Structure formats: C-alpha cells, structure tokens
C-alpha cells in the first residue's frame, strides 16, 4: 500500500456522522483500462488458437488476476500455468499502457471536487502494485491519501478486505464510506464491507437493488450526491 506525502494526513474527522470517505476503484471506473486488459487477454489467447467473445469478457471484467487466469485456463485449455499466463497478460498490459491511459468521463472533475473540499479519498484496486503505479502517472498519485493494490492484501475483491482496510486507514466507518465501482466483483466487495455503493458499469451489466445506486457515468456523481447517500445521524 502506498501513501502519498501530499495527502497522507487526510483522515476522516473523528465523530463525523455524515460522509467520512470516498473509496474508488481504478480500472473501468476512473481510467478506461478495461479495453486494455481485454486486448491483452484476447490477443494472447488468440495466439494459441482461442477466440474469446463478449461472454468471456463479462466473466473476466474486474479481476482479480488470479480469478481471470483460472477462468481463461479452464475455459480454453491453453497449455500454460497460471503463473505463466498471469505474467504474459501483465506484460502485454504494460506495453499497452506505454502511451498513457484515458480517464473516464467525469473522473477529472470528481477528483478535483473531492480534493477541493478535503474529502478523504483512497484508490482501491484489484490490480497489482506495478500496474497501479503505471496508471498513477496519468491519474495522479497526489489525488489519493493512499492506494491499495490487489497483491498487497491477503484476500482481494470480491472479498471485503480491501475496502475494510482502506476505511480503517482513513479512520472511517465502512457504512459512512461511499465506494464507486464498475464491476460485479468490486461491488460485491464493497457491499460485503458494508459501504454505500455507486455503480457505474463499464462492461458487465449491474442491477439496481436497494442500497446500490447505478448510474451511467461519473459525470452524474458529485459531492452533493455522495453526501446524500450518507446523511448525518439524527
């Protein structure tokens, strides 16, 4: 887990009864990297004679890498070990990131608004540290109090651990944190942690259910909405 010097002191106010923190996923939520992952995965499998389709894409979106690799090996029978395929996908993904990565619509404005109002914010991703650090060159590490990587926790998404860890480090109650996610895997993790959830689907369809806000774009997310999801206790 990495903490940036500029925002390391950002913590939830003790006793605050409203919104205490915003926890954000990375791939497909803040940055448009889901296509990069898909290109890496599908092009590698194509080299072994396996053509992946949109049903496969829906199964691999949101990681973590261990789950993605296990699925790809089981479904295609490609003659590679999990470690070999994981390394190959990561290397191909890194190559695709060489020229930077586009931000999702609304991401720049939202992060700027959160920073301007001093809202404690953390990046919580199933991606590995190396990949997160590459993306942060575009996204900006100083926008977050810290970042949590999938290879830095014992159990990553869909387990609640990453979000529980992030809330604890910010001194926040999980129920007073809003998580913004794009994939079913991440949403399961956030809801299991007891956080409020805004889903902005990128690839896989997300159902709107009680306690979950589903929107079409980050352009619909602002501080007023985030605060409305965690009203002060009476």
Secondary structure, DSSP 8 states (H G I E B T S, - for coil): -EE-TTTTT----TT--S--EEEE--BTTTB--HHHHHHHHHHHHHTTT----HHHHHHHTT--HHHHHHHHHHHH--S--HHHHHHHHHHHHHHHGGG---B-TTHHHHHHHHHHTT--EEEE-SS-HHHHHHHHHHH-GGGSSEEE-GGGSSS-TTSSHHHHHHHHHTT--GGGEEEEE-SHHHHHHHHHTT-EEEE--SSS-----TTEEE-S-GGG--HHHHHHHS----
